[in-house]
Amino acid sequence: ENQLLVQGMMASKYLDTFEEEVTRWQRELSNVSDVLTMQGEVQRRWAYLETLFIGSEEVKKELPEDAERFVGIDAKFKTCLAGIGEVKNAVVASNRAGLLDDLNDMSDKLELCEKALADFLESKKRIFPRFYFVATAMLLDILSNGNRPNIVAQNINALLQGVKSLQLSGDPPSVVESITSNE
């Protein structure tokens, strides 16, 4: 809304009187828009990857370089958000020196993390094609808990369509006692 007002002022025949101030506002409001757009993109990617790179031991083990990269992004993103929150003024916060560059850098690094994760999951899917039919979050849960059959068994219906559940025995439960059909 404010950008439209400033654009209207730019078209005014009286622009010469306050051109410098209007140009500054146009630049600052444009920067607010750019920062909000990039922050939204970074936040969306960060929220998706946070549980995977922070919470999944399998991902940390298989992709240590990318997990370390994400930890750095995580700290930097939280610092950026805290800095924005402290200012309480969108124009001032968005025009902080280097903020847009930091967000662009985080976006590029998050893209590298996403690509590495996608390649990792694709390699697992090639090994066991049934993984193609499982959601990414569930696949990571299965891979992270591969040495705990009782947890993997909770996802058995997604892996094997005709199997409703597995009954396991032992301590810890690891021996299949029975298989229950969907029918």
C-alpha positions in Angstrom: 0.0 0.0 0.0 2.8 2.4 0.9 4.7 1.5 -2.2 1.7 2.5 -4.3 1.5 5.9 -2.5 5.2 6.5 -3.1 4.8 5.5 -6.8 1.9 8.0 -7.0 4.2 10.7 -5.5 6.9 9.9 -8.1 4.3 10.8 -10.8 3.5 14.1 -9.2 4.3 17.3 -11.0 5.6 18.6 -7.6 8.2 15.8 -7.3 11.1 18.2 -7.6 10.4 19.6 -4.2 10.8 16.3 -2.4 12.3 14.0 -5.0 15.2 12.9 -2.8 12.9 11.9 0.1 10.5 10.1 -2.2 13.3 8.2 -3.9 14.7 7.2 -0.5 11.3 5.9 0.6 10.8 4.0 -2.7 14.2 2.4 -2.3 13.6 1.5 1.4 10.1 0.1 0.8 11.3 -1.9 -2.1 14.0 -3.3 0.1 11.4 -4.2 2.7 9.5 -6.2 0.1 12.7 -8.0 -1.1 13.7 -8.9 2.5 10.3 -10.2 3.3 10.1 -12.3 0.2 13.6 -13.8 0.8 12.9 -14.2 4.5 9.8 -16.2 3.7 11.7 -18.4 1.2 14.5 -19.0 3.7 12.0 -19.7 6.6 10.1 -22.2 4.5 13.2 -24.1 3.6 14.7 -23.8 7.0 11.5 -25.1 8.7 11.4 -28.2 6.4 15.1 -29.0 6.8 15.4 -28.3 10.5 13.8 -31.4 11.8 15.8 -33.5 9.3 19.2 -32.0 9.8 18.9 -31.3 13.6 16.6 -34.2 14.6 17.6 -37.1 12.4 20.7 -39.0 13.4 20.7 -40.9 10.1 21.0 -37.6 8.2 23.7 -36.3 10.5 25.6 -39.6 10.0 25.1 -39.9 6.2 25.5 -36.2 5.4 27.9 -34.8 8.0 29.1 -31.9 5.8 25.6 -30.8 5.0 24.5 -31.3 8.6 27.3 -29.0 9.7 26.4 -26.5 7.0 22.8 -26.5 8.3 23.8 -26.0 11.9 25.6 -22.8 10.7 22.6 -21.7 8.8 20.3 -22.4 11.7 22.4 -20.2 14.1 22.6 -17.4 11.5 18.9 -17.5 10.7 17.9 -17.4 14.4 20.3 -14.5 14.9 18.8 -12.6 11.9 15.3 -13.2 13.2 16.3 -12.0 16.7 17.8 -8.9 15.2 14.7 -8.2 13.2 12.5 -8.8 16.3 14.5 -6.4 18.4 14.1 -3.4 16.1 10.2 -3.5 15.9 10.3 -1.4 12.7 10.0 -3.2 9.4 11.7 -0.4 7.4 14.7 -0.1 9.8 15.1 -3.8 10.3 14.9 -4.6 6.5 17.4 -2.0 5.6 20.1 -3.2 8.0 23.3 -3.5 6.2 24.0 -6.9 4.8 20.6 -8.5 5.8 19.5 -9.2 2.2 22.9 -10.6 1.3 22.8 -12.8 4.4 19.3 -14.1 3.5 20.5 -14.8 -0.1 23.5 -16.6 1.2 21.4 -18.7 3.6 19.0 -19.5 0.7 21.9 -20.7 -1.5 23.3 -22.9 1.3 19.8 -24.3 2.1 19.5 -25.2 -1.5 22.7 -27.2 -1.3 21.4 -29.0 1.8 18.1 -29.8 0.0 20.0 -31.2 -3.0 22.3 -33.4 -0.8 19.2 -34.7 1.1 17.4 -35.5 -2.2 20.4 -37.3 -3.5 20.8 -39.3 -0.3 17.1 -40.3 -0.3 17.2 -41.2 -4.0 20.1 -43.5 -3.3 18.1 -45.3 -0.6 15.1 -45.5 -3.0 17.2 -47.2 -5.7 18.3 -49.8 -3.1 14.7 -50.5 -2.0 12.1 -49.3 -4.6 9.2 -49.5 -2.2 10.6 -46.3 -0.6 9.4 -44.4 -3.7 5.8 -44.8 -2.2 6.7 -43.4 1.2 6.6 -39.7 2.2 10.0 -38.1 2.8 9.4 -37.6 6.5 8.3 -41.2 7.0 11.3 -42.5 4.9 13.7 -40.5 7.1 12.0 -41.9 10.2 12.4 -45.4 8.8 16.0 -44.9 7.9 16.8 -43.2 11.3 15.3 -46.1 13.2 16.6 -48.9 11.0 18.1 -50.7 14.0 14.9 -50.4 15.9 12.4 -52.7 14.2 9.5 -51.9 16.6 9.6 -48.3 15.4 9.9 -49.2 11.7 7.0 -51.6 12.1 4.7 -48.6 12.8 5.2 -47.6 9.2 4.9 -51.1 7.7 1.5 -50.3 6.0 3.1 -47.5 4.0 5.9 -49.8 2.9 4.0 -53.0 2.2 0.4 -52.2 1.1 -1.1 -55.5 2.1 0.4 -55.6 5.6 -1.5 -53.8 8.3 0.8 -54.5 11.2 3.6 -56.6 12.6 3.7 -58.2 16.0 7.2 -58.3 17.4 8.7 -60.0 20.4 11.9 -60.0 22.3 13.8 -57.4 24.3 14.0 -55.1 22.5 11.2 -56.2 20.2 13.0 -57.4 17.0 11.6 -60.9 16.1 8.5 -61.0 13.9 5.9 -63.2 15.6 3.0 -62.5 13.2 1.9 -60.3 10.3 -1.7 -58.9 10.2 -3.2 -58.4 6.7 -5.2 -55.3 5.8 -8.2 -57.6 5.1 
